[in-house]
Amino acid sequence: MSRVDEFFAERARLNELVFSRADLLTKRFFALDNDAYADGALPRKVKELMGLVASLVLRCDDCITYHLVRAREAGATAEELVEAMGIALVVGGSIVIPHLRRAYSLLAELEGGEDG
């Protein structure tokens, strides 16, 4: 099982746990988060790239993985992802570097190359 497959399997398992006990507020927040990335005035691809930048700046590895994969699924090219990650580095500064390294490793895996 690939790292991405493991990530999404664990995410699904944990979401089931959350939803089995969640109150209405939590369920609404999850729905809002999902709906925010749907096509609108901005296409989903752009929103996922924005999510990737925010996730890198906030240093959330789970979020980085999620948005990097979803951006690729929405049609983001490697060049677009690299440019977005560069913006995150400029905004977030050097503290972003460890997360940037892992994002590049995941991008290499998604492209079928060696994990860096």
N, C-alpha and C positions, 0 to 999 in steps of 0.2 A: 504494500500500500504506500502510495507517495505521501510526502509531507502534506500536500494540499488535501488529499483524500482523508488523511488522518485528522487534519484540522477541521474539515467540514463534518466529519463523522462525530467528533467530540463536540463541536458546536451544536449539532442537531440533538445529541444526547442531553447536553446541558439545557438547551432551550426547552426540551420536553419536560425536564425537571422544573424549570421556572414556570412554564405554563400550567403545570399540574397544580401549582399552588398560588400563582400570581393573582393579585387583585386587579380591579378594573384599571386603575392608574397605570400599573406596569404593562398591562396588555395594550392600553392606548399608546403608551410611549413606544413600545415595540412597533406598533402599526405606523405611528408617525415617522419613526426612523426609517422603516421600509418605504413608505410612501414618498418621503423626501427625495429619494433617488430615482423616482420615476421620471420619464420624459416629460418635459414641460417647456417653458421658455428656454431653458437650458436642456440640452440632450443628456440622457443618462450617462453617457461616456464622460462628459465634462463634469458632471456631478460626482462621479466616482473618482475622477482625477483630483477634484477638490477634496473629497473625503480622504484620499491617499495623502495629500499634502498636510491636511489637518492632523491625520493620524501620526505622520512622521514627526510633526512639530510637538504633538502631545505625547509622543513616545509610547504608543500603544501597539505592541507587536501583533496582537490578535486583529486589531483594526487595520493595521498595515497589510497583513495577509489578506484579509477580507476584501479591502478596497483594491488592492493590486490585482487580485484574481477577477473581481467583478469588472474592473476597468478593462482588463483584457477581454473578458466575455462581451463587453459592450463595444469592442472594436478598437480600443486604444492600442496604438503601435508601441513598439519598444522605444522608439524615439520620443513619443509623447510621454511615456512613463518616465524616461530618463530626465526629460525637461521638467516635468512636474516635481520629480524628486530633487532636482537642483533648486527649484523654488523653495521647497521645504527646508533644504539646507541653509539657504540664504536667510529665510525667515527665522528658523529655529537655532541656527548657529551650530557650533561644534558638538554640542550635546546630542545632536541628531545623528552623528556619524555612526555609532554602533547599530542603530536601527536602519540606517541607510545601507550599511553593509549587508544586513540580513535581507533587506528588500532586494538588493541586487542579486543575492544568492537565490532568492525565490524566483526572481525574473529569469535567471539562467535556467533554473529547473523547469519553469513553465515553457521555456523555449526548447526544452529537450537537451540542454547542455549540462555540463557538470555543475553541480552545486559548488559555489565558490567557497 
